[in-house]
Each structure stands twice: as C-alpha cells, then as structure tokens.
Amino acid sequence: MEHAALDCAPAGHPVELTSIQLCIHDAVALCEERCRTNGVDLHLELGDDVEVMCVPAQVSQVVMNLLHNAFDAVIALSEKWVRVVIHSENRIVTMSVIDSGRGISPEVESKIMQPFFTTKEVGKGTGLGLSISKGLIENMSGRLFYDRQCSNTCFVVEFPISEPVQRKVG
Amino acid sequence: MSILKGYRALVVEDDADLCEIVADDLRMYGAEVEIANSGMRALEILTGASFDFILSDMRMANGDGRFLAQELLKLDRVRPLLFMYSGYNDITESEALTLKIERIFSKPFKSSAMVEVIRTFLIKRS
C-alpha cells in the first residue's frame, strides 16, 4: 500500500482554538473544483463561526477524507450531491457530511471504522481511512460516527464547543 | 480540458486523500500520473521512469519537499520541472530559486489555476 505511513498524527501537534468553519473551508477549497467538473453539487450550510479546541490541519484532513469518500460514493449515481452542514446545540457542534447515497448496510457499517476496510474499487481505497480519521478526531476530544438515522449517507464529526475565555475583573 | 495531454507527472504527497485528489485533477486535464507518498519514494520511482514535471507537497515524512528538490539537483539527466505546494511559508524565494523550484503554490489551491501555470512552464521549456 502506497500510503500506509501517514503524517497525520505527529506527536505534540499543537491543539488550538480554531473556527471549525475555517478548517472546512480549507478542505472544501481543494475538492470543490473536482466536484463541479464532475457534476457533483457540493452544498455548504456552515452558519456562524464556532470555535473548538483542535488541530486545524488534522480536522481539514478528516474533512477532506469524508469529502473524498462522499465524492467516490456518488460519482456513479444519477443524483450527485454532497452537503456539509454545521449545527450547534448544547455546547456541542456537529459537522455532518451527507451525500446522495442511500446509506450503508448494517454489515458494512459494522466494519467501516476498521483499519484498511474499504468498499471502493481496487486502486481507489488508499485514502486516509475512516479508522484513522476517527482516531484523529477522538484524540482531539471529539467523535466521528456514521448517522444511521439519516435517509442518505451521513458521517458526523462532533466537538465540544470551547468556552469563551473569561476575563478576570479587579 | 486536455491541456496536459502527452505530459507525464509525478505527484508526491503523504496525505493519501489529497494525493488522489491532486492526481485525479491532473488526469482530468490529460496528464499521465504516477504517485509517491514521500520524497524518498519519489526518488525510487525516478530511477526507473522519466517525467515532465513533479508536483510535490512541501511537508512530508520520509523526505520532504526540500530534500526532494536537493536530490533532484544531483540528477545527471534532464530534470523534470519541479512544482511544490504548501500551507505554510516554508521556503524563501531565493532558496526556491537555488533549488530550481519553478513555483510554490499556496494551499488550498485551485487546480485549474495551478494547471495553467504548470502548462505555461511546460510550453516554455519545450
């Protein structure tokens, strides 16, 4: 495998307070032209900036992995779209990457977070991998999971929203 | 869309998703593309194949962009044109000139604009 070794989790990589929307924009910018050229409608519903404690480059890397998977999943469908939606509630921010696929089977779902598991055709499954993405997000105190309630295919990244810094008075 | 048709490219990137995306983008513009996940791996590939240009990430494990550029200077045959991209200010203009890096693109980049620049250099070289 060409990409068995990854640079995604270098020791001591700084966690910082960052807008999650900014991380998404960086990943989207690298993917949007490809989507447009191939007739995939990439739609963003990002709302106002929400800051979380994270490693921005790693969040961007995970978003790119999810967008890449979504692109590969819809490219052969007649209906091709990918949505990235941010939702904040109860000090939790969720970023959902939803595509026009009809979800994944329970059998695949049980394996999809395992290392090296892929449903992609030979030669197309060398990406970051959901298991590594999940590990990266969990190392930043977040969660990555498949949302089986969604009628389409939806992966969710969830982070606690960082408390605003309180200034001491007096 | 086939403005890179007839050109051979080597994409060097250790982020597997970005590597596939960049490689697919270049293929979309007609280039024939091979990929490497590090500067070291790129050098191995270069011993047995020739390319018109290399498009490489700057920050990588196992041989970063600077290492790759330095090693390319030692090649005793026509070197591929070398392009890099980075999300950081990793290298000064004068160092890039010394290392014969034709252009450093800022990440995130638009592949269409990047391909236009690469094509201009390729035409100029031929």
Interface residues (C-beta under 8 A of the other chain):
Chain A: E2 H3 A5 L6 D7 C8 H25 D26 A27 A29 L30 C31 E33 R34 T37 A57 Q61 M64 N65 H68 K124 T126 G127 L128 G129
Chain B: D14 D15 A16 D17 L18 C19 E20 I21 D24 D25 M28 I35 A36 N37 S38 R41 R59 M60 A61 N62 G87 K107 P108 F109 K110 S111 S112
